[in-house]
Each structure stands twice: as C-alpha cells, then as structure tokens.
Amino acid sequence: MSAPAQPRAGFGRVVGASVIGTTVEWYDFFLYGSAAALVFPALFFPEQSAFAGTLLSFGTYAVGFFARPVGALVFGHFGDRIGRKKLLVISLLLMGGATFAIGLLPTFGTVGVLAPVLLVTLRLIQGFALGGEWGGAVLLVSEHGKPENRGFWSSWPQAGAPAGNLLATGVLALLAAFQSDEAFQSWGWRIPFLLSAVLILVGLFVRLAVSESPVFLEAQRVAAEKAAQTGVAEKAPILTILSHYKREVLVAMGARIAENVSFYLLTAFALSYLINAQGAESSFTLNALVIASAVHLVTIPLWGALSDRIGRRPVYLFGAVGIGVWAFVLFALLDADNFWISVFAITVGLLFHGAMYGPQAAFFAELFGTKSRYTGVGIGSQLASLVAGAPAPLIALALLGSFEDPNPTRVSLYLLACAVVTVIAVIAYGETRTRDLAADHAVVPKTEGRPAERV
C-alpha cells in the first residue's frame, strides 16, 4: 500500500518546512565551520602558532560529530515512537539556542581557558541536535510524497545544506567586505551567530504548521493493534535495526564516507588552505564559496530527479567516482591569484558531491522499515559522520604537513580512498527506487521473529 495522496498545498508546506528547517540547522552548522577556519584560532587559541591554532579550532569543529550518533539514537527512538514532527521542533530549538549562545561567548583574552571549554560545550549541543535533525527532515518529505518522485522531493531538504552554507558564508562575506579585519575579528564575527535567533523563529513557525507523516501514522496504528492483540510490547527501534538491518546500516555508512569527507574538505578545509597556504584574503575565499554553494543548491534537486529516472545507484556512483578523480585536480586549481579558477575548482567538486547527496535521502529511507526508519537512517548517517566528517579537516591538515611547505597530493589520495569505500558500498546493495515505504511497517514484537515484509 502506498502513502495516502497529499493535497498539493499540504505537501508543499511539508517540503517547505523541511527545506527551511534544514537550511536553518545547516546555517548554524556551517557558520561554525567557517568561523573555525577564519576567526576561532586567533580568538580562542591565541597562544598557538597559526597551524596549531587552526588544528585546535578544527578539533572543536570535530567534537560536535561525537554527539551526533547520540542525537541520532535519541531522536530516532522517539521519532519512531511518537512521530517525526515533534522531534524536528526540538532539534531546531536546541541547535538555534546553542548557535545564538556562541555569539555571546567571551574569548580567551577575557576569560582564558574557560572560553574554549564553553565553545566545546555549545558545539556538543549543536552536534546532538543536528544528529536528530537530518533523518527526521528527509523522512517527513519521503513519507508524504509519491514513490515515483521521491528522489526529487526528498532532495529538497538536502538542498538545505548548501542553502545554509550559502547563507552563513554570504553573511560572513558581507561583513568581511564592509568591515576591517580588526573589526571583524573583534566583534563582527558575532553578528551571524546572533542572527540565528531570527532564523529559528521562522523555522519554528513553519514546522509547527505541517502534518505528521501519513506513513508513520498508519504504521503506528498497526503497531498499536498488534500490541493489543498479542499483549506483547513492540521492540525498541534500535533492537529492530540490530536484528534485521545491520547490512543496511553498513551500506548507509559506506555510502556516506566519500560524500561526507568531500563536503567538509570543499567547504571548510579549502577555506583554510586558500588563506594559510595560498595567502588569499578572507573575502576571496568566502566569495568563492558563495558562488560554488549557489550552484550546488540549484543542482541537488536535479540529481534527485535524475535518480527517479535511472536509479539511485548510477547517480550515486557517478558522484563517488567523480570526486575521487577530481581530488587530484582540486588543489592544483586552488590559486589565490586566480579567483575564477578557484571558484571552478570548488564548484565542480560540489557538483560531484551533489550527485551523491541528491539521491541520498531517498536511498537511505528506502533501506529501512517504517517503525525503525528514523533510527536506521540517523544511526547509519551519523556513525559515518563520526568516522568520516569529524576527522576530515584534521586528517587533511595532518596530511598537508604545513602551510609553508604543503603536500596536497596526500590529501587527494585520502579523498580517493574514501571514494573507493563509497563505490564498494553502493555496488554491494541493490537498486531501491521502486520500493514502497508504506509496504512494510516493520512492527516486530519482542518475542517474534522477522517481520512479514521488509523493504
């Protein structure tokens, strides 16, 4: 049985709420990443060299990833039990509150070592919230829409990532253009963090107006009926994942490796490389990323739509192979003396990333049953973030060696290895685009065996 058809206006609200919500969440996240590359080393680690300060700053960036699997587990459990919508509202408030508080933090020069401690604490809250955000947002759209257009519509929340990056980078670029470096370092960097309060109010207003997933509501009804008939409580979602979907979790993790690593290298590490190794100005790097992110934003839904026509696997594999090859072109083209060549280098990299990220939401949703889908999608994606995205800038910096005598070839080999892992994971699993998300409610009582139907 397919999901009940949704009125056009109602489904539009669902898509809009997911896009706005993920844009707000990723604005907060990427704002931190950009600040970690541009200002945090001097403000929170001033006693270190430029290279060591950047390394420590990216270390606080990585810390948030350790909270993301915990957030995925907590939000996934309750999202599979009480609904997607309620948990998405909570994640939005947590993420926005932490980001606003970062804008109020004292620096090392004011309170000493307490400053980076507070920064790390707020970063952990951000990571916890984001760990529960992504899965719920993409599932709300996937479970409302029609199967034949699932790749296209579920890719719109994915577009929230470059939209948030574009917004965060655009605000930073605007400030950098109209402020002196001294003013930006002193107080201007706080403004984008404080502006998150406005974005949170907008996102909250939109999310409260949408309806719960019809696929989830039907699965919840079936679960309640089965529990009443048998007197046996439904399994916790994580237990269903561990007993029936171990392979799917591993596939999701493997598929995310190249996507996750490439994104953070292109949007965070590339900024640091251009500034510290190539001698570019902050405005140069921020403007380049704004243009590349704009192209990324527009093309992600196109990749999702293509996956509806030819399948998730071909599109995903194109992106993984492409980024593995482009890794050896990227650093050769990044040049502080040539703005448009640098824009081209980052943009092409993000296009290959988009070929993976566009169909990813539909692909991951199609791997799991309804009553464990939020948990499965969240755990698979966020465990990958922990081992891939979290250390990516740190590994890249270590492989680079130094800013004075950099060795970008080693960074390229690192990205190639990640691409190989993703290619293997995607090839190892069958095509999923024809699966019906409503066909398997994955209701597994504690004393029973495998579900009657599985996606």
C-alpha angles and dihedrals in degrees: 000000000000127000114277112266113260125217110256093243092047093050090047089057090051092052092044093050092050093047094047092044095050090043090056092045094048092043087060092045098047093041086063092047093051092046090049089058098040113031115000096078092062096037102044103021104032095145092065131081117261092260095045092044091052090047091052091045092053086046090064087047089055094048091071090062091063090063093048098079088049090051090047091052096047097041091040093053094052093036089058091045107040104014146281099260100059093052093048091057091052093048091051093053094047095048094045095046092052092048093050090050091053087061089060098047121125114234131236090266090061106039104008120217092359088075097066089040091057090044092054091047093054090044089057090053090050091051093047092052095044090050088065098036106067100051095048094047096052093042093052089059097037093052095046098048136075117270095235091060099033096112093053099045097040089052090065094075085049087058086062087078097064090034090057091043090048092050095046094044091044093054091048091047091050092051092046090052095052100034133063116246088250094055092045092050092045104048112330094086089064095063098075091049092051091046088064088081090070093047092050091055090052093047093047093051092052097043094051089058098060129090127242120264110280091211090055093046091053092047090049091052091050091049092051092049093049092049090050092050097046101029088225121126119238117257118259108260093243090056090053089050093050094047102039111014108043092118092049092052090052091048091051091049094049093046090053098051100084093034093052098042094045093051096053092043091051097044105031111016093043090058092054092044093052094047102040104028100030099032097236123161120249091246090054094056096040093050091048091052092047091057094044092048091051091057090044091053094053097046102046094079089047090058089048091052091048089054089058089058105040103015139267095268101058093049094044092048091050090056094046095048091042095053091047090057096039090054088079094049098043101073093040089060099042101101129163089208096055116052099181095047088053090049089051092050094052094040095054090047090053091048090059089045090052091055087063098036097046098063094030097092094053093040094053094043089054092056098068142050120253102254093050099030098101090050095044096047092045097047094044095048098040097045086055090050089054095054097031115025098032099060097028098100091040093050091045091051092048091049091047088060100203142347092242096055106016125186106202093169089076089053089052091052089051091054091046091054090052090051091054091053091052094047091053093048095050094045090049093063130061128247113282108183095103095054120118111226091204095052095081122041091180093219104168117173115213094252098045134085131232120340117262092243132023132185 
